[in-house]
Amino acid sequence: MTITGEAFIGGARERGGAGSFKAWDPTLRDYLEPSFHMVTPEQIDRACRLAGEAFDVFRATSNEERAHFLDTVAEQILAIGDELIERAMLESGLPRVRLEGERMRTVNQLRMFGTLLREGSWLDARLDTPLPERTPPRPDLRMRMIGLGPVAVFAASNFPLAFSVAGGDTASAFAAGCPVVLKAHSAHPGTSELVARAVTRAVQECELPAGVFALLTGTGKGIGQALVGHPAIQAVGFTGSRSGGTALMAVAAARKQPIPVYAEMSSINPVFLMPHALERRAAEIGKGFAASLTLGVGQFCTNPGLVLAVDGPGLSDFCAAATEALQATQAAVMLSQGIADSYHKGVAALAGNEAVSTLARLEHEEGKGAAALFRTSAEDFLARHELHEEVFGPASVLVVCRDAGQMRQVAEALEGQLTATLQIEREDYAEAKALLPVLERKVGRILANGYPTGVEVSTAMVHGGPFPSTADGRSTSVGTGAINRFLRPVCYQNLPDELLPEALRDGNPLAIWRRRDGALTRD
Amino acid sequence: MTITGEAFIGGARERGGAGSFKAWDPTLRDYLEPSFHMVTPEQIDRACRLAGEAFDVFRATSNEERAHFLDTVAEQILAIGDELIERAMLESGLPRVRLEGERMRTVNQLRMFGTLLREGSWLDARLDTPLPERTPPRPDLRMRMIGLGPVAVFAASNFPLAFSVAGGDTASAFAAGCPVVLKAHSAHPGTSELVARAVTRAVQECELPAGVFALLTGTGKGIGQALVGHPAIQAVGFTGSRSGGTALMAVAAARKQPIPVYAEMSSINPVFLMPHALERRAAEIGKGFAASLTLGVGQFCTNPGLVLAVDGPGLSDFCAAATEALQATQAAVMLSQGIADSYHKGVAALAGNEAVSTLARLEHEEGKGAAALFRTSAEDFLARHELHEEVFGPASVLVVCRDAGQMRQVAEALEGQLTATLQIEREDYAEAKALLPVLERKVGRILANGYPTGVEVSTAMVHGGPFPSTADGRSTSVGTGAINRFLRPVCYQNLPDELLPEALRDGNPLAIWRRRDGALTRD
């Protein structure tokens, strides 16, 4: 296959009409061929209008048809073969094994949404029995979920497959019956093009309207703002920086018709070292923490950028073990020059902060991420908001607290987070119980005796959390729950059976779980 | 009992410190005693902070405890007795029978949420079985919903009981475990005070933290803006005007931490007269429509402010029947002087619109709503946005279309609505099928052969719809689904059983429906 640098609009390749750019190889530090072409406002508008026109047909497909489409997208991605992995390696600097794993994750999550569709309870079908004899009579009421409409998806830089063209946002939007207009990330446009071709082939093979999917290529903020502002777009999925996410939230809120934005933005994922765990497992935790911090050069949304410990037995052992483990790592290529530059700047600011001491800091190398660990006191952390900000990469801050009460006070002062982790022993449970209500208010996922990196794609996963970890803490962007972001309820009152959607008809022809007068039933 | 004109903060009466106002009797056109006192910024802040402090304790109550609390609120409302009905009649001008019915609705919906809590599947509990042998191992993941935090609720003018102090927003927020800071509507402050006392007694009887509920009294926009802007507030429920709702949306979006707003604002609830129904039942539909239009002096969010018909047999009979029925009505007292003035202004603007002809118009009377029906063409309706705007009261516009295609075109041009109604016969089903996908995108509830006024409180009801009918079309403010507005998911990874919430523990101690690896089970 050949990468041509084109966008996909209306099921066909189309050259962007507004200038060109090239991908960057962060390992060799050079531009990659070919040139990619930026789409024009007219092309953005057309992609959105086609998505709007495709919506009614797409959402009218059966659960089985959409599941088959998702399976076909997965097959087409696998059919690209090794070219996909090689191009993604070039564009991201990520190792083969990671990208092969990420491809499997991408394929599995497409199939997971297929399974969800076939099971059918995502429709939240509800039927209230009419009571014609009551005064006033109760009508026949039935409800089911439908898709919101075309979704603008912004691919992430740090998952060129699993949070990109056919990643979790796209899969969950498709599952909900929503067409997707995808803004490719300019750091991996070739990878995006290959996957976009796979999706386009699946659209064709399944005989869906061509407007169900479009890939827009380009750099800068203009495309995203035009996309989110377009009247046909009804929701936004985004993974990226806090500034990028909040800018899109502002555009969405300022529209004539405001729309929901699901932006996953910024999290420092506090790890709480409870006293008995620290005393008993300080060295082990230090090593485990360092491994999680440096995994993938720290380029995960769930990277543990904050550690809290009560001063006491084990703390110095933890510091020693973590420092030793970090110093044994090597600076490694980051996803893009921009990310590497921001990381270096963030680390330098921490090192220069008068309230902070440096426990470990590898030497800076251009374009690479060098691990770093800093230390501060709870008082200083509480007083300095700059210490609460995410530094995207393998850097973390240890906050030393006087006691468990002060640890809770720090937790209470945190902004919203994707995760919080507890290192606990049985003797810590009482303190943990006091801390848990605070954490439940602050984060989407609470872990015990593990590390936050590694986000399982499953039914119970929550990859989300209160602002600013995401734009909308009512949601998850990973796992089956992600479909709920793109759904809304519609109620039908006294509609004749033949005008009702199949999910709500008498006799339950889809054989799905439904609620009758509130009670779950498959009858 | 005596109405004292005070607010309720921290479980105690407290005189507002910022000036006073009186309620207005729209029937006698005079002020009512006593004076009510407006709360100060300090009082607003204190109410919100107490709500924040009460949240963890309140949400930790069991399903049964919160259900009992809701039942107790219901009992306490009934215990007020006739004083409540009499004061509400004075303040709203609504008749006794309507208010007695509304009280029953209010009590029933509190109890309905109690039943929902006892059933337990609102928790959306999910458990994923750990796979320790897999590479990488799958952790133990469990998820449940928790409340968002304190909710600011703005009482509606048009339902002094069912959408007010202990109305649907408050009941669903309480059910979700969220404290409520309630802004009383200045049109019925005495009614609000009586119900606030009932809620406060229930809080005391159930030994809940006093911050679970507060009633703020006052007029103007300042209180609402301070309330929505307060950092402790995590969501907003509002029923009122489009300008009021969008102003609160702007405050919520501009916060340091943006929060969700559920504002129910503006809807003209189109009624589609399909050709065969019109031909066969023109007179009956004309009468039924006029009755729905004038019910409660047209002061319902679901009032049918728009009728669409294809020019043809029956149209003139419909117009004659509707006109005759409307002319047989009488102008009646509206809820407030402001509503009556706005209505009169809206009707006068329609009557003066050069694209509109007047079919029926009762004579204006000060403070009253006089029914009116206007007629325009589809072309004019499409060209003039002012004809799409809600006129709150018993006025409607008939839009005459050339054919079914043009009717669909008008439907496509509508803003988001709470409801759409189809008058259909079997021979209209084909046309209805073509129209339904458009309506599903535009509205929250689709009715056949009925009228949109009358909103059942049940499991399958959707009282919501795309913007601007509500701020957030993903939700309903009536029925059990209303609880979902105030919930968010939290996931627990590898937490020891004794640290897990009861809903997620091994052995299912609450005996609720849960999902294990995606499949619903009660085991």
Interface residues (C-beta under 8 A of the other chain):
Chain A: F55 D56 A60 T115 L116 E119 S121 R126 L127 D128 P136 R138 P139 L141 R142 M143 I146 L148 G149 M249 A250 A253 Q257 P258 P260 E415 G416 I424 R426 Y429 A432 K433 L436 P437 V438 E440 R441 V443 G444 R445 I446 L447 A448 N449 G450 G454 E456 S458 T459 A460 M461 V462 G464 P466 F467 P468 A471 D472 G473 R474 S475 T476 T480 G481 L487 R488 P489 V490 C491 Y492 Q493 N494 L495 P496 E498 L499 W513 R515 D517 G518 A519 L520
Chain B: F55 D56 A60 T115 L116 E119 S121 R126 L127 D128 P136 R138 P139 L141 R142 M143 I146 L148 G149 M249 A250 A253 Q257 P258 P260 E415 G416 I424 R426 Y429 A432 K433 L436 P437 V438 E440 R441 V443 G444 R445 I446 L447 A448 N449 G450 G454 E456 S458 T459 A460 M461 V462 G464 P466 F467 P468 A471 D472 G473 R474 S475 T476 T480 G481 L487 R488 P489 V490 C491 Y492 Q493 N494 L495 P496 E498 L499 W513 R515 D517 G518 A519 L520
